[in-house]
Amino acid sequence: MAHITINQYLQQVLEAIDTRDGVFCAELLSFKHPHVANPRLQLSSPEDKCQQVLEPPYDEMVAAHLRCTYAVANHDFVEAYKCQTVVVQYPFLITLFL
């Protein structure tokens, strides 16, 4: 898993969303999963790639997570905190509007 491409990662996220596999989706957005060490996924601006594969609001949530992995890899922990805060707020915001 540590050497997958951005497209493979996004396809896994999409599949987890489509099959409503919340446990796997949460794993893919977690820092406990090995994908966070993958330099191919540590992107400063992953928005375009995420928008090509995922629908809103999931594209923004995953893009924020990938920006967070980039920030952590570059020891910018304040930015990482901001990005991951966006990620964890989305499930709450989604349930408010359903």
C-alpha positions in Angstrom: 0.0 0.0 0.0 2.9 2.4 0.6 3.7 2.8 -3.1 0.2 3.3 -4.7 -0.5 6.2 -7.1 -2.8 9.0 -6.3 -5.4 7.5 -8.7 -5.3 4.1 -7.0 -5.7 5.8 -3.6 -8.7 7.9 -4.8 -10.3 4.8 -6.4 -10.0 3.0 -3.0 -11.7 6.0 -1.3 -14.4 6.1 -4.0 -15.0 2.3 -3.6 -15.3 2.7 0.2 -17.8 5.5 -0.2 -19.8 3.7 -2.9 -20.0 0.5 -0.8 -20.7 2.5 2.4 -17.6 0.9 4.0 -17.2 3.5 6.7 -14.5 1.6 8.5 -12.2 1.4 5.5 -13.0 4.9 4.4 -12.0 6.1 7.9 -8.8 4.1 7.6 -8.0 5.8 4.3 -8.4 9.2 6.0 -6.4 8.2 9.1 -2.8 8.8 10.0 -2.6 5.2 11.2 -2.8 3.9 7.7 0.5 3.3 5.8 -0.5 5.5 2.8 0.6 8.6 4.8 4.2 7.7 4.3 3.8 7.5 0.5 5.5 10.5 -1.1 3.2 10.1 -4.1 0.3 11.0 -2.0 1.9 14.0 -0.2 0.6 16.7 -2.4 0.5 20.4 -1.7 -2.5 21.0 -4.1 -4.4 17.7 -4.6 -7.7 19.4 -5.4 -7.8 18.9 -9.2 -7.0 15.2 -8.8 -9.6 14.7 -6.1 -12.3 16.6 -8.1 -11.7 14.3 -11.1 -12.5 11.2 -9.1 -14.7 12.2 -6.2 -17.9 14.1 -5.8 -18.4 17.0 -3.4 -18.0 17.1 -0.4 -15.7 14.0 -0.5 -13.3 15.6 -2.9 -12.6 18.5 -0.5 -12.4 16.2 2.5 -9.8 13.9 0.8 -7.9 16.8 -0.6 -7.6 18.3 2.9 -6.3 15.0 4.2 -3.7 14.8 1.4 -2.6 18.4 2.1 -2.2 17.3 5.7 0.1 14.5 4.8 2.2 17.0 2.8 2.3 19.4 5.7 3.4 16.7 8.1 6.1 15.5 5.7 7.4 19.1 5.6 7.1 19.5 9.4 4.5 22.2 9.1 2.3 20.9 12.0 0.2 24.1 12.3 -0.9 23.7 8.6 -1.4 19.9 9.2 -3.7 20.6 12.1 -5.7 23.0 10.0 -6.1 20.5 7.2 -7.0 17.6 9.4 -9.6 19.8 11.2 -11.3 20.2 7.9 -11.3 16.4 7.4 -12.9 15.6 10.8 -15.5 18.4 10.5 -17.0 17.1 7.2 -18.9 14.1 8.5 -20.6 16.4 11.1 -21.4 18.9 8.4 -22.8 16.2 6.0 -25.2 14.9 8.7 -26.5 18.4 9.3 -27.6 18.8 5.8 -29.1 15.4 5.2 
